[in-house]
Every structure is written in C-alpha cells, then in structure tokens.
Amino acid sequence: MISSIDAIKAISRERGEAIIVNTMTPFRYLESVTERPDLDLPIFGAMGKASSVALGLALARPDQRIVVLDGDGSLLMNLGTLVTTAGAAPENLVHILFEDGVYFTTGSQPVPGSGRVDFGGIARDAGFAASYSFDDLEDLASELPAIMSQAGPVFVCLKVHHPEEPPPFHVPDTAGEMRRLAAKLANE
C-alpha cells in the first residue's frame, strides 16, 4: 500500500499547471504539500461531488489539464459520474482515486463493499480511455509523468494507507475557492 501523503507528494510534483479538484481524504494532505494552491480547488462539504465539478471544469476548459483527487467513499456516493465522464470523454481529465476502504475524514467508518469493488475495472468498463491501479509508490512515481500527459479520461486507483496523525487542516470556503479560481481562469 502507498502512504497517502507520499501519493499526494508524487502527484504534486507531476501536476505542472493542472488544476486539482480535491475532496475528503486527499484534501487532508494536499494543502500541506501543494506548491500551486492558486490551482487547487478543494470541494469540502459536498462529498461525492468533486468528480462532477472536475468534469464540468474539464469540459469548460479543454485547454487546461484537470485532475480530481477523490476518495473511495466519495466516489461510491456518485458512482454514475464514471459513466457520465466516459461518455463526455474529456481528454484533459485525470481521475485519481484514493482507495483506503474507510470514510477516513469522518472517523474511518468502513466503506460499503470495501475490498470487493474493482474501481479501475468499473472505470474501464464505463469507457475511460485508460485505467491504472497502484499499490506501490515506486511504480506510481515512474508511471505518473506519462499518465498525467495521456489523453483521457484517465482513471488511477491508488491503494493507500494513512499516517497515524493526519496533518491539521482548515475548512475551506468552497464557494469562495470556486469564485477565486473562476476569476483566475477568466484572466488567462
């Protein structure tokens, strides 16, 4: 399994100018390592909706790489987004799933179907251009540069575990973050 913080660091190193839409589990770690907070869009308090927001951004800005960092519990709450994303076929979208088997942010309650759901298989069968699964950091780090530049939609499932003490975080103003990012993109 991959440490969630190490996975976030690897993604942050390879993101370039990509906008990262993040929610729940990845949210706990991204703000402690991101080097591009101006391109981060945290979706907090809307569990299950980061993938839909990322799809909307990818369709509105086909010139901009969009990466969504999602949790397995969040994705299960909006599983239809995989079929919708595959149908829309945005070439600039990378969907990265942090599969830990629990609702980590809300107290580590078990996710339904933990260990039995093949998220990568669902994405592949839905019609994603490519689907990957990683449980080793070195493999992820070596493949990530190619994945981040590949025509999508691309799905990446990361089997992760968490450090015992997650970093502290502040609750973002999601609406304010959306306005800030919209203003930034409008000025480009």
C-alpha positions in Angstrom: 0.0 0.0 0.0 1.0 3.6 -0.6 1.2 6.2 2.1 -1.5 8.8 1.2 0.9 11.6 1.9 3.6 10.1 -0.3 1.0 9.7 -3.1 0.0 13.4 -2.8 3.6 14.5 -2.9 4.2 12.5 -6.1 1.1 13.9 -7.7 2.0 17.4 -6.6 5.5 17.0 -8.2 4.0 15.9 -11.6 0.9 18.2 -11.8 2.6 21.1 -13.7 -0.2 23.7 -14.4 -3.0 21.2 -13.8 -6.0 22.3 -11.7 -6.5 19.9 -8.9 -10.0 19.4 -7.6 -9.8 17.5 -4.3 -12.2 16.2 -1.7 -12.3 14.4 1.6 -9.3 12.1 2.2 -6.9 13.8 -0.3 -8.0 17.1 1.0 -6.4 16.3 4.4 -3.0 16.1 2.8 -2.9 18.3 -0.3 -2.8 21.6 1.5 0.3 20.5 3.4 2.4 19.8 0.3 0.9 21.7 -2.6 3.2 24.1 -4.4 0.3 25.5 -6.5 -2.5 26.5 -4.1 -3.7 29.0 -6.7 -4.6 26.0 -8.9 -6.2 23.9 -6.1 -10.0 23.7 -5.8 -11.0 22.0 -2.5 -14.5 20.6 -2.5 -15.4 20.3 1.1 -18.9 19.6 2.5 -20.1 18.1 -0.8 -18.9 14.5 -0.5 -19.2 12.7 -3.8 -19.3 15.8 -6.0 -15.6 16.6 -6.7 -15.7 14.3 -9.8 -18.7 16.2 -11.2 -17.1 19.5 -10.6 -13.9 18.3 -12.2 -15.8 17.1 -15.2 -17.5 20.4 -15.6 -14.2 22.2 -15.5 -12.6 19.8 -18.0 -15.5 20.4 -20.4 -15.4 24.2 -19.9 -11.6 24.4 -20.2 -10.4 21.7 -22.7 -7.1 23.6 -22.9 -6.4 23.0 -19.1 -5.4 19.7 -17.5 -7.8 18.8 -14.7 -7.0 16.3 -12.0 -9.6 15.2 -9.5 -8.4 13.6 -6.2 -11.2 11.5 -4.9 -11.9 9.1 -2.0 -13.5 5.7 -2.5 -16.4 6.6 -0.2 -16.9 9.8 -2.1 -16.9 8.0 -5.4 -19.4 5.5 -4.2 -21.8 8.3 -3.4 -21.7 9.4 -7.1 -20.7 6.3 -9.0 -22.6 7.3 -12.0 -20.1 10.1 -12.6 -17.7 7.4 -14.1 -20.2 6.6 -16.9 -21.0 10.3 -17.4 -17.3 11.2 -17.6 -16.5 8.4 -20.0 -19.5 9.5 -22.2 -18.3 13.1 -22.3 -14.7 11.8 -23.0 -12.7 14.9 -21.9 -9.2 14.3 -23.0 -7.8 16.6 -20.3 -9.2 14.8 -17.2 -7.3 12.5 -14.8 -9.4 11.0 -12.0 -7.2 9.7 -9.2 -8.9 7.6 -6.5 -7.5 7.1 -3.0 -8.9 3.7 -2.0 -8.5 3.2 1.7 -11.7 1.2 2.5 -12.9 3.8 5.0 -14.6 7.2 5.3 -11.3 8.5 6.7 -12.2 12.1 7.1 -15.4 11.4 9.1 -13.9 8.8 11.5 -12.8 5.8 9.5 -16.2 4.1 9.3 -16.0 1.2 6.7 -16.9 1.9 3.1 -19.6 -0.5 1.8 -18.0 -3.2 -0.4 -14.5 -2.4 0.8 -12.0 -4.8 -0.8 -14.7 -6.2 -3.2 -15.1 -3.3 -5.6 -12.8 -3.0 -8.6 -12.9 0.7 -9.2 -10.4 0.6 -12.0 -12.5 -2.1 -13.7 -15.6 0.0 -13.4 -13.9 2.9 -15.0 -12.5 0.8 -17.8 -15.9 -0.8 -18.4 -17.6 2.6 -18.3 -15.3 3.7 -21.2 -12.4 5.6 -19.8 -9.5 5.8 -22.2 -7.2 4.2 -19.7 -7.4 2.8 -16.2 -4.5 2.1 -13.8 -4.1 0.7 -10.3 -1.2 1.1 -8.0 -0.2 -0.2 -4.6 3.5 0.6 -4.8 4.9 4.2 -4.6 7.9 3.5 -6.9 5.6 2.1 -9.6 3.3 5.1 -9.3 6.1 7.6 -9.4 7.6 6.0 -12.5 4.3 5.9 -14.4 2.8 9.2 -13.2 4.6 11.5 -15.8 3.1 9.5 -18.7 -0.3 9.2 -17.1 -0.5 13.0 -16.4 0.1 13.8 -20.1 -2.0 11.0 -21.6 -5.2 11.8 -23.4 -8.1 11.0 -21.2 -10.3 10.5 -19.5 -7.8 8.5 -17.4 -8.6 6.7 -14.1 -6.0 5.9 -11.5 -6.8 3.9 -8.4 -4.3 4.1 -5.5 -4.4 1.6 -2.7 -3.5 3.8 0.2 -3.0 3.9 4.0 -2.7 6.9 6.2 -0.2 8.1 8.8 -1.5 7.8 12.3 -1.7 11.5 12.8 -3.1 13.4 9.8 -2.0 16.9 9.3 -4.3 19.6 10.7 -6.5 21.4 8.2 -8.8 24.3 7.9 -12.3 24.0 6.5 -12.2 25.9 3.2 -14.9 28.2 1.8 -15.7 26.1 -1.2 -17.8 28.7 -2.9 -15.1 31.3 -2.3 -12.5 29.0 -3.7 -14.7 28.5 -6.8 -15.0 32.2 -7.3 -11.3 32.7 -6.9 -10.4 30.0 -9.4 -13.0 31.3 -11.9 -11.6 34.8 -11.7 -8.0 33.4 -12.2 -9.1 31.4 -15.3 -11.1 34.3 -16.7 -7.9 36.5 -16.7 -5.9 33.9 -18.6 
